């Protein structure tokens, strides 16, 4: 029975043991934080590198596309394209120009107002209208 009545030894921490654990934690925690931050920053750097390479590719594609459009819009190329398709393009006659102001109001050019006035005068004099005769010829 004496064997059962013995006191059990309590686990006691020495101050040196506690100091060792604290010192160990103070050394491990900064290194673990450093490793976590380092892996995160490496992943972000890899993502930035891939985005920069994509940007270079897209920039080169944009430059190629712009040069192709500029080549198409070159006046010599436009003339060749018009001739190749059998189109006859010219500037409008002064009588056909209408000026539109930024607020949306339309104002006829002086030549158009003159042409309209001449057509009215011809109609009043009984002369045939040039526009009406031209459209009648087309039919």
MARMIGU-246135 format. One line per 10 residues: for each residue x, y, z of C-alpha. Coordinates in pm, 1 decimal. Each point is the difference from the previous one (the first is absolute). Layout:
REM MARMIGU-246135
X Y Z; ...
END
This chain:
REM MARMIGU-246135
0.0 0.0 0.0; 288.8 223.9 59.2; 74.0 -30.7 -364.3; -334.8 155.2 -89.1; 27.5 285.2 244.9; 318.0 139.5 -143.5; -21.0 349.2 -127.4; 5.8 40.2 -369.3; 269.4 224.7 -129.0; -140.6 316.4 -151.8
139.5 117.8 -326.3; 161.1 326.0 84.3; 145.8 237.1 -250.7; 325.5 154.6 87.5; 41.3 370.4 -74.5; 283.7 -105.9 -225.8; -238.2 -229.1 -191.0; -253.2 281.6 -42.4; 272.1 237.6 -111.9; 123.5 -255.5 -250.5
-351.0 -44.3 -144.8; -51.5 377.0 -25.5; 338.9 44.7 -161.9; -75.8 -280.9 -243.8; -335.6 156.3 -93.1; 158.1 341.9 -42.7; 249.1 -151.3 -246.5; -246.0 -219.1 -189.4; -284.4 251.0 -43.7; 195.5 265.9 -193.6
153.1 -262.0 -228.2; -337.4 -157.4 -71.4; -149.0 343.9 -70.1; 296.3 72.0 -229.1; -54.0 -324.4 -191.5; -372.0 67.5 -40.1; 60.2 353.8 -125.2; 279.8 -118.2 -229.0; -216.6 -264.8 -170.0; -285.6 249.4 -40.2
229.2 262.3 -151.2; 154.9 -261.1 -233.0; -345.8 -97.1 -123.4; -91.4 364.8 -55.1; 328.3 59.4 -185.3; -68.1 -298.9 -228.1; -348.6 134.9 -74.0; 142.3 345.1 -78.4; 258.8 -152.2 -235.6; -267.1 -195.2 -186.4
-222.4 309.5 -28.9; 292.4 208.2 -127.0; 81.2 -259.7 -265.5; -369.6 -6.2 -102.9; 8.6 379.2 -19.1; 306.3 -11.3 -227.7; -173.8 -249.8 -228.6; -317.9 210.4 -14.9; 198.9 319.2 -60.4; 179.3 -160.4 -294.3
-332.7 -125.0 -137.4; -143.8 351.8 35.0; 295.3 150.5 -186.4; -40.4 -256.3 -280.2; -373.8 69.9 -23.1; 51.6 377.2 -3.8; 261.0 -23.6 -273.2; -234.2 -220.3 -205.2; -283.1 252.1 36.0; 232.1 288.7 -83.2
112.7 -185.2 -309.6; -363.4 -50.6 -103.8; -82.5 365.7 58.6; 295.0 125.8 -202.4; -137.8 210.6 -289.6; 189.2 -202.6 -261.5; -142.8 -324.1 135.2; -349.1 150.8 14.8; 28.3 108.2 -364.2; 117.1 -348.4 -99.3
-287.5 -161.8 191.8; -254.6 233.1 -159.3; 138.0 -68.6 -348.5; 14.1 -374.8 62.9; -369.0 -3.3 92.1; -103.0 221.1 -290.1; -133.4 279.3 218.6; -1.0 362.5 -106.2; 36.8 222.9 300.5; 27.1 376.6 -9.8
-54.7 295.8 222.7; -357.3 131.5 21.5; -97.6 294.3 -211.4; -21.8 328.8 191.8; -377.3 -4.7 -48.5; -26.6 -328.4 192.8; 177.5 114.0 317.3; -199.0 55.6 317.1; 175.6 121.1 315.8; -110.2 -148.3 333.6
90.1 199.7 309.4; 91.9 -172.2 328.6; -345.2 70.6 143.8; -160.6 -190.8 -290.8; -138.1 282.4 -212.9; 58.9 -30.7 -373.4; 98.6 289.3 -220.3; 26.6 -25.1 -374.5; 313.0 128.0 -164.5; -14.6 315.0 -212.1
28.4 -206.7 -317.5; -294.3 -218.8 107.0; -216.9 300.9 83.3; 90.2 151.4 -337.5; -81.3 -324.6 -183.4; -337.3 -28.4 175.9; -81.8 362.3 -80.0; 94.3 -54.0 -365.5; -219.6 -312.8 -15.9; -295.7 194.6 144.3
54.8 278.1 -250.9; 9.2 -252.9 -285.7; -323.5 -157.5 120.3; -166.8 339.3 22.4; 113.4 79.9 -355.2; -135.0 -333.1 -120.6; 340.1 -150.4 -73.2; 50.9 -368.7 86.1; 177.6 -75.7 327.2; 346.4 -149.4 -51.6
-42.9 -243.1 288.7; -342.0 -115.6 -117.8; 123.1 -55.0 -355.7; 307.0 -189.2 124.6; -213.6 -230.8 214.5; -245.0 -49.6 -285.8; 288.8 -99.2 -229.5; 113.3 -267.3 248.1; -339.2 -173.5 -6.2
END
